[in-house]
Every structure is written in C-alpha cells, then in structure tokens.
Amino acid sequence: MSLPPVSPNVLAEAVDALPARLRKRLDEVVDQARGWPVESTPDGVVVTVDDQRVRLAARVLSADDAVCSCLLAPRCLHRTALLAAAPVLPAEPDAAAPPAVASASPASLGSSLRDLPPSTSRPSTEGERGQGPGWDEASLTAAAALWRAATPLLETGIPGAGAVAQAQLLRAVHEARGAGLPRAAAAGVRVVEGLRLARTGEARFRLADLTDDLRELLTVCHQITGGRGDPTQVRGVSRREYESVGSQRLWGLFTEPVLTASGYAGAATYLSDEDGRLWTISDVRPGGLADAREAADGPVTLGEVRLSHREAGRAGFVVTGARAAANGRLSAGASVQAVRTAGRGWTEEPLARHWDTRLAEQVARYRDSLVGPAPIRPAGYDLVFLQGTVRTSHSGLALDVPDVGAVEVLAPVTDPGLPAVANLRQLTRAAAGQPARLIGRFAGTRAVHGLALAAPWLPDRLDGHVDLSVDVLQRSDLPGSTDPSPVEAPAPDVGTPESLQLLRLRVERAVSGGRAAVRTPSAGEAVRLAAAHLPYGATVLTGLQEAADRRTRDVFGRLDQLDSDRLARAWLAAAVYCGAAQRHLATAGWLA
C-alpha cells in the first residue's frame, strides 16, 4: 500500500477526535487498513473501504487534506486508521540522513551518568529546569512533552505501543519541531517508525535499532530539561546548510547503495581530496530494494559533469566554487563548476595515503567521531582502510592484516537482491592467499563491513577496484585460491564481556516487553559485571532492577505516575552506559 506522508499533528488530532469506543478498536482497524485498495489520483490517493471512500492529498498537512465520505467523518475509524498507517511526513528533505546515536563518549561516560537523577528522585520541576544557557521555555516544554510521551513505552513495551500511543508521541514530535528541536523530533519519528515495523512483523525490524533510537530521544530530552550539553549540538539542525569550500581536486574512491529501514534508498559515492579529506555525493529518496539496486547507475550531477555513481567512484574532478555541508556532502548547485579528469588507483597518491595511515590513528579518529550526533559527523568517519591477504575463515571471508591479524569481513547488506553476500562468497572460494586492499566500515572488534576491494589481479573491466555491494564478481574475474586452509578470525563481538551482553539484553528487553520483562532477579548479573571490572555497569543494572520492581500507589490506590519517570531514568542510565561501554570495548579491541 502506498499512502502519502502525514503531518504528525494531523494524526494526533484525528485520534483525539475519536470516541472512546472507537479508539479501543483503532489498532485492529489499522492492521486491516494496510490491505485496503489504494487508487492514485492527480492530487493524491483515494482509498475504498466497503462503500466509503477516503481521499488523502499528496501531502496531508492539515485535517482538510484527509476526507472520508462516511456519516461519522471526520470522527471515523476509516480516516484515522489510514492516517495511522501512512508514513510520517519528514520535517526537511534531509530526514533520510542516517540515524543519530547517543552522544555520550567513553571519556565522558562517568560524569554524564552521575548527572542523571537517581531512580528515586522526582522529575525536574519548572523551577529546576534549564539551568544551563541556551534553552527557552518553548524548548523546555517541548522536551518535557517528548519525555512524557516516550516513557510509557518502557511501561508496556511494544505490545502496548499501539496507534494511540504513537499518536501521542507524534503530537510531541510536532511540538518539538515547532520549538526548533530537530534532533529530538527526528529521534521521535524513528521511534514511531520502529514501533510500526515491530507491530506489523516486518523482517527489517531490529530491536537494537529501536532501543538506540529511544535512547537517543530520552538522552536529548534529558539534556534539554536539565540544561546540560552544548545547545547547538543538542538542538541539532533541520537542514544542512551548504557553505563554500573553494576549489577542489577530487578522486573517486567507491560507491555503495543506501537502503534504510525507514524507507529510503539510493546511492552514495565517496571521494578524496589532495589532503585525504573525504567527501560524498549522494542521491537518497523514498524507495526500496529495487531503487537501491538501480541507483548506482543513476545520474550524478556535479557542475557540468554528468555521469553515473558507478563512474564517479572511479573518476577524477576539478571543482571550482564547490559548496558542501559540514559533514562533507557536496552540493550540485548551479554555482558549482566542474570538469572530469582521470581517476587514480588506490596505490597512487593521494589515495594511497589512506592505507599509509596507521590503524591506531584510524581507530582513534573513529572513536573521537562518536562523540557528536551522526548527522554532523564527517564523511567517512567510520571507514577503515586495510591492506593484507585474503583468507578463508571458518565463518566466511577474512583479511590477514600485518600486526593486526585476521579481520572478519562481513556483508554490509545481506539482502540477496544486492551482490554483497555473493561477492564475498566468490572471494572466499577463489581469492584466498591473494593480496588486496579493502575499504570497510567498523562493525565490532576485528570485524568490518566490506565496501570495496582493490587488487592487482582484478580484471580491467572493473577499472581498479570492485564495489562489493554494486559490482557483480564472476568466477572468471578471480585468480584462484593459493591458500585454502582457513584462519581463525574473531567474531564481531570478541572483547565484549558476556556480562555486558546480558546488560544490553536487559536494556532491550525493557523496550520489547516493558516493565514486566525486567522484573526478574539480576543480582547474579550485577556480580558478574562487577567481577568483569565494570562496577558502574553493576550499579546501573541494580538501579534498573529496583526501578522496575518499585510500584507505589497514591492515597486513592492509583499507581503513582512518578514510578514511570523513575523507570525511564534508570533505563536511560543503563542504556547510555551500555552503548558507550560497547563502543569503547569495540575500538579498544582493535588495538589489543
């Protein structure tokens, strides 16, 4: 079903208008609405439900853009269910950017978590909020509303986060957008999208992603209402402004397809300048697997140059009047002038300097980049450049890197519609023992997602390197294995204590099943964390356990609403600690 995007406030108003008896049936009807026939029209779509017709504009920005012909309209289930099944209207075109993650770094972990109020404290009052500079009353109010709308998820888990709960969160998202909090609003939208994927049983749903998105949302709200952090970073940016970066000489490195769980697809090409800084040209828009598969052959425009992403990843450019965002994304605006020049191989300067950089420096750069939110991180912050010998490992492909050992090479996209998995299998069978250079993305301790590979034995048709998720390797392209014996390559999570994995599991369990899912004894797990020299991990786990077990009532016998706030704060402390500890251990494992 293809429905137009809906503004968050329109859905919230529609749910509020429903009578209580119809609101109880909303989740059931939303599931049915996904199968209703949709007919495209010049100004939107028409959905037929029995004898009724619901008209939706191409972009539902107000209540008048969604009209039903039934007698109960606009307080009808037909209209509200379709609004709840439709995608959320992004605030800006750059909403397709990769999801942000919590901005706590291992270095600042202790102070960040000590600032969190204990699980037994009351929420911040109006007089206590905003002690730091840069926060106006509208921002504080919007952040507090987002916190209140998101915390019920930790009470009920995914089963209780139906259309009504999602509408309440989207109302808070709308207020956050109006208050100029794009980072918090974007995290709220991602949480809603994750809940919808989970409740519809979509194969692309990842509990870890939903957990990270909820952590990001609550972290930002906590920083705003507590007056912590740099307001510019915490507030975020809704649109990336392009600024002049002067004249540049650029050479293509590789191209990769983009396919996100939130429904965006396209391609991104990475380029390097003379100083080794990385830049990107990307074309990402709403779409699916077919769009990601075809995007590499789609057009790239840079000044007067017209070529495909696949060609741009192997070409050179001279650009004058170049404009780029802070994260290195190049603009193709009318003021940009460019001509195409010959590309460079990975063993030629200046591209070769990426492989000349010591691994310790690459790991340190990656670790330092994790401090800020993802949308403002520089292009290629998570890339690693490795040189070694292709090996077969017991679990697949590995690269034997001098002074490092075997590095597991994983497929960045496992969908068989893209060639990444098949290419890695071909390399495993017929390239073991051969030298190669690899560009990968950090994926854990001694593990990378393989993006592109260059070797002297590749055929001329690949023009120097193979983009592992774009190009298709044939058996005739490979030289044949000279070392069939497998090597021992560590799994991606080697170096992460099992006790820390248990903490992460408990954090995710709170998202999937709510309070009831974590109300089990965890004293043994806390002891294991302490024994693994993670005493603060033991503290936050005990705090989460105590907050989940605590259920108090007021003088009228009703459940105390402060218990939900205590649980959310205890969960946030555990989630931030767990995420930062995992990132620290993953990067430290590279240097062990």
ZAMARGU-4260 file (C-alpha; in steps of 0.2 Angstrom, whole numbers, plus 5000, padded with zeros to 4 digits):
<rodrens>
0) 5000/5000/5000 | 5007/5017/4995 | 4999/5031/5006 | 5005/5049/5006 | 5015/5056/5021
5) 5005/5063/5035 | 5010/5078/5047 | 5011/5072/5065 | 4999/5084/5072 | 4985/5078/5059
10) 4986/5060/5066 | 4986/5066/5084 | 4971/5077/5081 | 4962/5063/5072 | 4965/5051/5087
15) 4959/5064/5100 | 4943/5066/5090 | 4938/5048/5090 | 4925/5042/5103 | 4932/5031/5117
20) 4923/5016/5110 | 4931/5018/5093 | 4948/5022/5100 | 4949/5004/5108 | 4947/4997/5090
25) 4959/5008/5082 | 4974/4995/5082 | 4963/4982/5074 | 4957/4993/5060 | 4975/5000/5057
30) 4980/4982/5053 | 4965/4980/5041 | 4969/4997/5033 | 4986/4991/5026 | 4976/4979/5014
35) 4963/4992/5008 | 4964/4996/4989 | 4973/5012/4985 | 4969/5022/4969 | 4981/5036/4963
40) 4973/5052/4958 | 4981/5068/4951 | 4980/5077/4968 | 4983/5062/4980 | 4975/5045/4983
45) 4958/5038/4986 | 4955/5023/4997 | 4939/5012/4995 | 4933/5004/5011 | 4916/4995/5008
50) 4905/5008/5001 | 4915/5023/5008 | 4929/5032/5000 | 4943/5041/5009 | 4953/5055/5000
55) 4970/5059/5005 | 4980/5074/4997 | 4998/5071/4991 | 5004/5078/5007 | 4992/5078/5022
60) 4997/5094/5031 | 4980/5098/5039 | 4964/5090/5043 | 4956/5096/5027 | 4968/5085/5017
65) 4960/5069/5023 | 4942/5067/5020 | 4930/5052/5022 | 4913/5050/5014 | 4905/5041/5029
70) 4892/5049/5041 | 4904/5049/5056 | 4918/5059/5047 | 4929/5066/5052 | 4927/5056/5068
75) 4928/5040/5059 | 4939/5024/5060 | 4942/5024/5041 | 4950/5041/5041 | 4960/5039/5057
80) 4966/5021/5053 | 4973/5027/5036 | 4982/5041/5044 | 4990/5030/5057 | 4995/5018/5043
85) 5003/5031/5032 | 5021/5037/5034 | 5026/5052/5044 | 5029/5067/5035 | 5048/5072/5037
90) 5052/5089/5043 | 5065/5093/5030 | 5072/5084/5014 | 5087/5078/5024 | 5077/5067/5035
95) 5084/5052/5026 | 5101/5055/5035 | 5107/5040/5045 | 5100/5039/5062 | 5109/5048/5076
100) 5116/5039/5091 | 5118/5044/5109 | 5132/5057/5110 | 5140/5050/5126 | 5158/5045/5124
105) 5168/5033/5134 | 5179/5048/5141 | 5163/5057/5147 | 5153/5042/5152 | 5156/5043/5171
110) 5151/5062/5173 | 5136/5060/5161 | 5129/5046/5171 | 5132/5054/5188 | 5122/5069/5182
115) 5107/5058/5180 | 5095/5060/5194 | 5094/5044/5205 | 5079/5032/5201 | 5071/5038/5217
120) 5071/5056/5213 | 5056/5066/5207 | 5056/5073/5189 | 5063/5091/5187 | 5051/5104/5191
125) 5048/5120/5181 | 5059/5130/5193 | 5073/5117/5191 | 5074/5116/5173 | 5085/5124/5161
130) 5099/5129/5172 | 5111/5129/5158 | 5111/5143/5144 | 5103/5142/5128 | 5086/5135/5132
135) 5070/5145/5130 | 5053/5140/5138 | 5046/5133/5122 | 5061/5121/5120 | 5060/5115/5138
140) 5041/5112/5137 | 5043/5103/5121 | 5057/5092/5128 | 5047/5088/5143 | 5032/5083/5132
145) 5043/5071/5122 | 5049/5063/5138 | 5031/5060/5144 | 5026/5053/5128 | 5040/5041/5126
150) 5042/5034/5143 | 5026/5024/5143 | 5034/5013/5130 | 5045/5007/5145 | 5030/5003/5155
155) 5021/4992/5142 | 5034/4988/5129 | 5030/4986/5110 | 5013/4976/5113 | 5006/4992/5122
160) 5013/5005/5110 | 4998/5005/5098 | 4991/5019/5087 | 4985/5029/5101 | 5002/5029/5110
165) 5011/5033/5093 | 4999/5047/5090 | 5003/5055/5107 | 5022/5053/5103 | 5019/5061/5086
170) 5010/5076/5094 | 5025/5079/5105 | 5036/5077/5089 | 5026/5091/5081 | 5028/5102/5096
175) 5047/5099/5096 | 5048/5104/5078 | 5039/5120/5081 | 5051/5123/5096 | 5066/5121/5085
180) 5072/5104/5091 | 5075/5094/5075 | 5087/5081/5083 | 5074/5076/5096 | 5060/5077/5084
185) 5069/5066/5071 | 5073/5053/5085 | 5054/5053/5090 | 5049/5049/5072 | 5062/5035/5071
190) 5054/5028/5087 | 5037/5028/5079 | 5043/5020/5063 | 5052/5006/5073 | 5036/5003/5083
195) 5026/5001/5067 | 5039/4989/5060 | 5038/4979/5075 | 5019/4978/5077 | 5017/4973/5058
200) 5030/4960/5059 | 5042/4967/5046 | 5058/4957/5043 | 5068/4973/5043 | 5063/4977/5061
205) 5078/4977/5073 | 5076/4979/5091 | 5093/4985/5093 | 5089/5000/5082 | 5073/5004/5091
210) 5082/5003/5108 | 5096/5015/5101 | 5083/5027/5094 | 5073/5028/5111 | 5090/5030/5120
215) 5094/5045/5108 | 5077/5053/5111 | 5077/5052/5130 | 5095/5057/5131 | 5092/5073/5121
220) 5076/5077/5131 | 5086/5074/5147 | 5100/5086/5141 | 5087/5099/5137 | 5077/5099/5153
225) 5092/5098/5164 | 5101/5112/5155 | 5116/5100/5150 | 5127/5099/5135 | 5131/5111/5121
230) 5114/5118/5115 | 5120/5119/5097 | 5124/5100/5096 | 5109/5095/5107 | 5096/5105/5097
235) 5103/5098/5080 | 5100/5105/5063 | 5084/5103/5052 | 5093/5107/5036 | 5111/5105/5032
240) 5117/5122/5025 | 5130/5122/5011 | 5145/5133/5013 | 5158/5137/5000 | 5174/5126/5002
245) 5183/5134/4987 | 5191/5125/4973 | 5195/5106/4975 | 5203/5092/4966 | 5194/5076/4970
250) 5196/5057/4965 | 5183/5044/4967 | 5185/5030/4980 | 5170/5019/4979 | 5151/5019/4978
255) 5139/5010/4990 | 5120/5008/4989 | 5109/5015/5003 | 5094/5006/5009 | 5087/5011/5026
260) 5074/5003/5037 | 5064/5019/5037 | 5060/5018/5018 | 5074/5027/5009 | 5085/5021/4995
265) 5098/5027/4984 | 5117/5028/4982 | 5132/5037/4989 | 5149/5040/4981 | 5164/5044/4992
270) 5178/5055/4985 | 5195/5060/4992 | 5204/5077/4990 | 5223/5080/4990 | 5224/5081/5009
275) 5215/5065/5011 | 5198/5073/5017 | 5183/5063/5012 | 5168/5070/5003 | 5152/5062/4997
280) 5139/5064/4983 | 5123/5055/4987 | 5106/5053/4979 | 5094/5046/4993 | 5075/5047/4991
285) 5060/5037/4997 | 5061/5019/4989 | 5065/5001/4992 | 5077/4987/4986 | 5074/4990/4968
290) 5079/5008/4969 | 5095/5004/4979 | 5100/4991/4966 | 5097/5003/4951 | 5104/5019/4960
295) 5122/5015/4956 | 5119/5018/4938 | 5108/5033/4941 | 5115/5050/4936 | 5126/5061/4946
300) 5127/5080/4943 | 5142/5090/4948 | 5143/5106/4939 | 5143/5102/4921 | 5148/5084/4923
305) 5135/5071/4920 | 5139/5053/4924 | 5133/5038/4935 | 5138/5035/4953 | 5147/5019/4947
310) 5158/5030/4935 | 5160/5044/4948 | 5168/5031/4960 | 5182/5029/4948 | 5184/5046/4940
315) 5193/5062/4945 | 5186/5080/4946 | 5192/5098/4946 | 5179/5108/4955 | 5178/5127/4957
320) 5165/5136/4968 | 5162/5120/4977 | 5149/5120/4991 | 5147/5107/5004 | 5138/5103/5021
325) 5148/5102/5037 | 5148/5083/5036 | 5156/5083/5019 | 5141/5081/5007 | 5144/5090/4991
330) 5131/5101/4983 | 5127/5101/4965 | 5120/5118/4964 | 5121/5130/4949 | 5136/5140/4956
335) 5147/5124/4956 | 5158/5122/4941 | 5167/5105/4937 | 5176/5096/4924 | 5180/5077/4924
340) 5198/5071/4924 | 5207/5054/4925 | 5204/5044/4941 | 5218/5037/4952 | 5221/5020/4958
345) 5221/5016/4977 | 5240/5013/4976 | 5243/5030/4968 | 5244/5047/4978 | 5235/5055/4985
350) 5223/5040/4988 | 5237/5029/4994 | 5239/5039/5010 | 5223/5032/5017 | 5231/5015/5018
355) 5248/5023/5024 | 5239/5029/5040 | 5242/5018/5055 | 5227/5008/5061 | 5229/5016/5078
360) 5226/5033/5071 | 5211/5027/5061 | 5203/5019/5076 | 5206/5034/5087 | 5198/5045/5073
365) 5183/5034/5073 | 5181/5034/5092 | 5183/5053/5093 | 5169/5055/5080 | 5156/5045/5090
370) 5155/5060/5102 | 5144/5070/5091 | 5127/5065/5084 | 5128/5056/5067 | 5121/5070/5056
375) 5136/5081/5059 | 5149/5068/5059 | 5162/5070/5045 | 5160/5059/5029 | 5169/5043/5031
380) 5171/5044/5050 | 5168/5025/5052 | 5178/5019/5037 | 5194/5009/5039 | 5207/5006/5026
385) 5216/4989/5027 | 5229/4980/5017 | 5233/4962/5019 | 5230/4945/5012 | 5213/4937/5008
390) 5210/4922/5019 | 5196/4910/5022 | 5189/4910/5039 | 5178/4897/5047 | 5163/4909/5046
395) 5167/4917/5029 | 5180/4929/5022 | 5194/4937/5032 | 5208/4949/5028 | 5225/4944/5036
400) 5232/4962/5041 | 5250/4963/5046 | 5252/4967/5065 | 5234/4965/5067 | 5229/4948/5062
405) 5213/4941/5054 | 5199/4954/5052 | 5182/4947/5048 | 5174/4954/5033 | 5155/4955/5033
410) 5142/4959/5021 | 5135/4977/5024 | 5119/4972/5016 | 5113/4954/5017 | 5098/4955/5006
415) 5101/4944/4991 | 5094/4957/4979 | 5111/4966/4981 | 5128/4957/4977 | 5137/4959/4993
420) 5135/4942/5000 | 5138/4933/4983 | 5154/4943/4980 | 5161/4939/4997 | 5157/4920/4994
425) 5166/4921/4977 | 5181/4929/4986 | 5181/4916/4999 | 5182/4902/4986 | 5194/4909/4974
430) 5204/4923/4981 | 5212/4915/4997 | 5230/4919/4998 | 5230/4934/4986 | 5235/4952/4991
435) 5221/4965/4992 | 5217/4982/4999 | 5200/4984/5007 | 5189/4999/5012 | 5177/4994/5026
440) 5166/5001/5039 | 5169/4997/5058 | 5157/4983/5063 | 5165/4977/5080 | 5181/4971/5087
445) 5192/4965/5072 | 5177/4965/5060 | 5172/4976/5046 | 5158/4978/5033 | 5167/4976/5017
450) 5163/4990/5005 | 5176/4990/4991 | 5191/4980/4987 | 5206/4983/4975 | 5219/4970/4970
455) 5232/4969/4955 | 5223/4953/4950 | 5206/4961/4946 | 5201/4962/4928 | 5202/4978/4918
460) 5183/4979/4916 | 5182/4984/4935 | 5194/4999/4932 | 5205/4996/4948 | 5193/4991/4961
465) 5176/4982/4965 | 5162/4990/4974 | 5156/4975/4984 | 5138/4980/4985 | 5136/4987/4967
470) 5148/4977/4955 | 5145/4958/4952 | 5161/4947/4953 | 5162/4932/4941 | 5172/4917/4944
475) 5182/4921/4929 | 5187/4938/4937 | 5196/4929/4951 | 5214/4921/4951 | 5211/4905/4961
480) 5215/4901/4979 | 5233/4898/4984 | 5229/4895/5002 | 5213/4885/5005 | 5217/4882/5024
485) 5205/4893/5035 | 5212/4905/5048 | 5205/4909/5065 | 5196/4926/5063 | 5187/4933/5079
490) 5168/4935/5079 | 5162/4954/5079 | 5159/4954/5097 | 5175/4947/5104 | 5182/4958/5118
495) 5164/4962/5125 | 5162/4953/5141 | 5147/4941/5142 | 5140/4951/5157 | 5139/4967/5147
500) 5130/4957/5133 | 5117/4952/5147 | 5115/4971/5152 | 5112/4975/5134 | 5099/4961/5133
505) 5090/4968/5148 | 5090/4985/5141 | 5082/4979/5125 | 5070/4968/5135 | 5063/4983/5143
510) 5059/4990/5126 | 5051/4975/5119 | 5041/4969/5134 | 5041/4984/5146 | 5042/4984/5165
515) 5036/4966/5167 | 5050/4960/5156 | 5064/4966/5168 | 5056/4962/5184 | 5067/4946/5187
520) 5081/4944/5199 | 5098/4951/5192 | 5109/4950/5207 | 5120/4937/5199 | 5122/4948/5183
525) 5127/4963/5194 | 5140/4952/5202 | 5147/4946/5185 | 5148/4964/5179 | 5157/4969/5195
530) 5169/4954/5193 | 5172/4960/5175 | 5179/4977/5181 | 5163/4986/5176 | 5157/4992/5193
535) 5146/5006/5186 | 5138/4993/5175 | 5133/4984/5190 | 5126/5000/5198 | 5115/5004/5184
540) 5109/4987/5182 | 5104/4986/5200 | 5096/5003/5198 | 5086/4997/5183 | 5080/4982/5193
545) 5075/4992/5208 | 5065/5004/5197 | 5056/4990/5188 | 5051/4982/5204 | 5045/4998/5213
550) 5026/5000/5211 | 5018/5013/5223 | 5001/5020/5225 | 4994/5036/5230 | 4981/5039/5244
555) 4967/5034/5232 | 4975/5017/5227 | 4980/5023/5210 | 4998/5018/5203 | 5010/5033/5206
560) 5015/5041/5189 | 5032/5045/5196 | 5036/5027/5195 | 5036/5028/5176 | 5048/5043/5177
565) 5060/5033/5189 | 5060/5018/5177 | 5064/5029/5162 | 5079/5037/5171 | 5086/5021/5177
570) 5084/5013/5160 | 5092/5028/5152 | 5107/5027/5163 | 5109/5008/5159 | 5106/5011/5140
575) 5119/5026/5139 | 5132/5016/5149 | 5129/5000/5139 | 5131/5009/5122 | 5146/5019/5127
580) 5155/5004/5135 | 5152/4993/5120 | 5159/5006/5108 | 5174/5008/5119 | 5177/4990/5120
585) 5175/4988/5101 | 5188/5001/5097 | 5200/4996/5111 | 5199/4978/5104 | 5207/4983/5088
590) 5222/4989/5097 | 5224/4974/5108
</rodrens>
